Amino acid sequence: MEKTIKIDLRSDTVTSPSEEMREAIYKAKVGDHGYGEDETTVELEEYCAKYFGKEAGLFMASGTMSDQVSIRCWTQAGDEIILDGSYHINYFQAGPSTDLGKILLNTCHSKDGVLRVEDIEKAICNKIRGNLFSRPALISLENTINGYGGTIFPIENLKEVYSFAQKQGIPLHMDGERFLNACIATNIPVKEYALYTDSISTSFSKGLGAPFGSIIMGSKNFIEKAKKYRRWYGGSLHQSGFMAAAALFAIKNNVQRLEVDHHNAKLLGSLLKSSKYLNINLETVQTNMVMLDTRDIGLTAKEFVSLCEKKGVFLYPWHTYTVRAVTHLGISEKDVCLAASKIREVCEGITKRKVG
C-alpha cells in the first residue's frame, strides 16, 4: 500500500472529534444520569426534541440501540414490522430484531427503497390476520436510504404512508440516522419532515462527526417506555455528559456543513463516472454516498476494495458487486480528486491485465 496517503471512505462513522468538540467534552457538566442528573445529557435531549418538533428525546449509545429500543416500545412478541428489505433494521439487524424483540420482519422489496402505500397494503394482506395470528404493529422507514446509496425518502411519499398508517392504527418509526442529510439536501425544515413520524432517531456519530451516540424522539409516553428498555439493554449511562457534550456540539455546529459532504460525493461520482470502468448512477448520488458497480471489471466488491486499499483508498464492500464510498467530515475536495485518481488506476490496471 502507498504509505503516503490514507483516504477513508468506508463510512461517515470514521471521523475524529475536532479540537472544539474535544474542548466541549472536557468542559462538560456531568452528573449521575442514572438519577436523571446529568445536565449536559438533559440539555441535549431537550434541544433535540425541540429541534425535531417532538415532545421528548432520549440519548442512546448507538443507532442500533435506538432502533431496538423503538421496536420494543411499539411491539409485543409475535408482532410484525413492515419495512423494506434493504433497510438497516433488516439488512444489519435482523438477528437482534428477532431475538431481542421477538418480532417478525415482514419485508417489502421496492425498486428504490421508498415504501409506498401499495407496498404496505400488500404486506398486510399477504397472510391471514386475526387474534390468533401475527399483528402488523409497526411500519419502519429509513431516511436516508443506506442500501440505495443514501437516497432520500421523499416527503410526499412519507405524508401518504403516514396518513395510511394513522388510518390503520399502526405507528410509524423513522430510522433517521442520516435524516439531517435528507433535510439539508432537500432544504425541508427538520420539524416539517419529522412531523410525519410517531418516533424518529438520528445519529451524532455519522455525518455530524461526534464519536458516540444517537437519539430517539417521540411523545413523552413513548420516551418513558424507552427509558425502561434502554436500561434493560445496558444503555443507561451514569456520567453520560461527556458523550452528550460531543453530540450537542455536533448538532449545533455540524448540520449545515453536510452540504460539503454532498458536494464531495457528487464530485466523486462524476469523476468516476467519466472513467467508464464503473457503472455509477449519478441520479442516486443525492447525499453523501456513491455506489460503485464492479461487474463490468469482473471483480467482486471485496476483491476491488482490497486493490483500492493498496492504493491508500478505503471503501466498503456493500454487496457482492457493490462498493460503497461515503464522504464525511475530514474529507476534502482534494482528497476526493486523489481518491478518484487512485480508483481509476485500479480499474485501468485490471483492464490492462485482461487485454494483455
N, C-alpha and C positions, 0 to 999 in steps of 0.2 A: 504494500500500500504506500502511496505517496505520503510521506510523513508531514509534509509542509501544510497540508490542508485537512480539515475535517468539517464538512458541511452536513449537519444532521437534519435531515428532512423526514425522519421516521414518524414524528408526531409533534404536535404543539405542546406535549407534556414534558419535553426535554429542556425547557427553559431554566435559567438560573435567576434568582432574585437580583434586582438592581440594588445599588448602594442605598438608594432612597427607601426601597422596600425593606432592606436589612435594618435600616435605622428605625423604621416604623415597628419592626419586630422587636428590636432592642428596647424601645421605649414603651411598649405595650403595657397598659394597666391590666393586671390579671387578678383573678380570684378563683375560688374553687367553684367551677361551673356545675359540679355535681349538685351544688346547692343553688344554682342559678345566679352565682355572684361574680361571674367574670364580666367586668364592664365592657371590655372590647368585644367579646362574643355577643353580648346583648345588643351593643351598638350595631354590629354587623347584621344581625338578624332583623333588627328594626329597620335599618337602612334599606336592606334588600326587599323586605316586604313592601315598603312604601314605593320603592323604585319599580317593582313589578306590579303594583296595584293589588296586592293580596293582604289579607288580614294579619298574617304571621309568617315567620320563617324559622327554619331550624338548620343550624350549621352541622354539616356531615363530614365524615372523614374522606369520602370519595364519591364519585359518580355512581359506582356500583352500589354503594350503601344507600345512596339517595333512591335509586330505583327499587332496591329490595325492600326498603322500609315503606316506600309508597305502595308497593304491591301488597304488603301485609296490611296496610291501613284500609285498602279498598276491597280486599277479597277475603274469602274463607276457604279452607281446604276443599278441593274438588271444584272450585270455580274456574272460569276461563278468562284469559286475557286475549283480546283480539288485537293483533298487530301485524306489521309486515315482517316477513321472514328475514329481511335484511337488517332489521333494527338491532341495536346493541343488546337489548334485553333478550333477544333470541340468539343472535349470532355469537355473542360472547358470554351471555349469562343464562343460557338455557339450563345449565346444571344447578346453580343456586336458586333460580326462579322456581324450578320444580321441586328441589329438595327442601329449601327453606320455606317457601311459600305454599308448597303442596298444591300447586295450581297447574292448569293445563294451558299451554300456549297454542292458541288457535291462529295459525299463521296464514296471512294472505300473501299473494305473490303478484304484486303490482309491477307495472313496467318501469316505474321510476322511483319507487319508494313512497309515493304520495298516495296514501289510502283515501279512497273516495267512498261515498255513502253506499254505492252499489257493491263495493268490495266487502264492506262491513255487513250489509244485509245478507250477502251470500254466505259469509262466515257464520252468521247467526242461524241461518236456515239450512246449513249443510248437515245437520243431525237432529235427532229427536230432542225435544225440550219438554220440561215438566219438573215437578217437585222431586222426582226420583233420579233426575239426570243433572249433568253439569249446567251451570248457570253462567251466561255471559255477564261478568261482573265489572269489567274494566276495558276501556279502549285506550291503548297506549300508542302515542305518536312520537315522532322524533324530528327535531329541528335544530341544527341542520342534519341532513341525512347522510351519515357517515359512509354507509355501504355504497352510495351512489356519488361519492366524491365531494361531500359537503354541499350538496344541492339543498335548495331552500324549500320548505313546505309552504306553499302559497297561502296567504292569509284567507283568500276567498274560499279555498278548499277547507281550511280549518274552520271557518264560520259554518259551512254546510255540515261538516262532520259533528261539530259541537251542537248545532241545533238538533240534528238527528239523535245524538246521544242523550240530550235532555229529554226529548220526547219518549225515548226508550227507557229512561230512568237509569242510564249507565254513565258513571263518571268518566271523565276524560283526563288522563295523565299525559303530560308532555315531558318526555325525556329531552330536556333542553340544555344539555351540557355545552353545546355551542350555539345556543339560542341567540346570544348577543351578536354573533356573526351575522345571523339572518336579519336582525334588526338594523345593523349598520349597512348591510348590503342593499336592503330594500328601502331604507330611510323611514321605516314604520316605527313609531314610538313603542317602547318596550311595553308600557301599560296596555296599549291598544292590542298588540299581538297576544299578550298574556291573558287578556280578558276572556278569551275563548278556551280556557282550560279550568279544570277543577283543582288540579295540582300541577306544579311545574318545578323542575330542577334546573340549575345551571352550575357550571364548573368555574372555579377560580384558577385551577392548575393547568388549564389548556391555553387558549389564546390570551387570557388575561395575565399569564406569567407568574402566578403565585406557586409556591412549592407544594401546596397542600389544599385540599378541601373542595367541597361542593355545598350546595344549599337546596333545600326543598321549601316550597312556599304554597300556602293554601289558606283555608279557613282556620279559625282558632281551634275548632273541634278536631280538624284533621291534624294539626300540628301537635295538639295534646296527645292524640293517639300515637303520633310518630315518635314522640319522646320515649314512650314505653318501648317501642321496637328498636329505637336507636340504642337504648341501654341493653336490651336483650342481645343485640348484635355486637356489643362491645364498643360502641361509638360515643358513649357518654364520658367525655374527657373532663379533666379537672382544670388545670391552668391552660385552657384552650386559647386564651387571648393572644399568645404568641403567634399561633397559626391564623387566628381570626384577624390579627393586625395586618398580616400579609394579604389576606383576602380582601379586607376593607380597602387597603391601598390600591389593590389591583382593580377593583370595581369602580373606584373613584377616579382613577388616573389612566387606565389602560383600555377603556372601551373604544373610544373614538379612534385610537391608533390601529384597531383591527383593519381599518381601511388600507393600511400599509401592507398587511399580510395578504389581503385580497388582490391588491395591485401586483404584488410579487408572484402570487400564484398564477395570475393571468399572464404575466410576463414569462414565467417558466413554461406554461402550457404553449404559448405562442412560439417560443424558441425551439421547443422540442417538436412541435407540430411541423415546423418548417424543415425539420431534419428528415422527414419522410419515413423514418425507420419505425416509429412507434405510432400506433393507432390511437390518437387522442381526440376526444370530442370536446372542443372548446366550449360548447354550449353548457356543458356540465361543470365548467370551472366558474362557479358562482361565488365562492367564498375563498377559503384558504387551502384547498386541496386540488391536486391534479392526479388523475388515474391514468397509468400507462399500461397499454396492452402489449404484451410481449409475444403474441402468437406469430406475428409476421417475421420475427427474427429467430424463431424456432427455439426459444428458451423458456423454461418455467420461470415464474416470478422469483423463486428462491435462487435459481442459477443467475439470473440477471442482477439481482440485488447483491449477490456475492461479488460479481465482477465490478459493480459500481463501488462497492466498499473498498476494493483495492485501489481505486482512483481517489478515495477520500470522500465519497458521497454516500451517505447512509439513507437508504429508503426502506419501505416496509412492504413485505410480500403479502398483499391482502388476500389474494385468492390464487388459484393455480397459475393463471396467466395475467394476473392483475397486480400491478405495483402501485403503491400509494406514496405520493410526496406531499408533505404538509409544510407550508410556510408559517413562520411564527416570530415572536419577539426574539431579536438577536440575529435574525437572518436579513441581510441587506440585499439591495438590488444587485450589488456587485457579487455577493455570494450566489445569487440566483443565476447570473450570467456565467459564472465559473462552473457551477453545478451542471448547467445545461451543456456547457462545452465538454465536461468530463463524461457526461452520459452519452453524448454524441460520439465521443471517442470509443466508448464501449461498443456502441452499435456499429460503427464503422469497422472496428476490429473484427467483430463477428462476421460481418458481411464479406470482408477481405478473405477471411479463412475459408468461408464457403466457396467463394469464387476460385481461390487457389486450389 
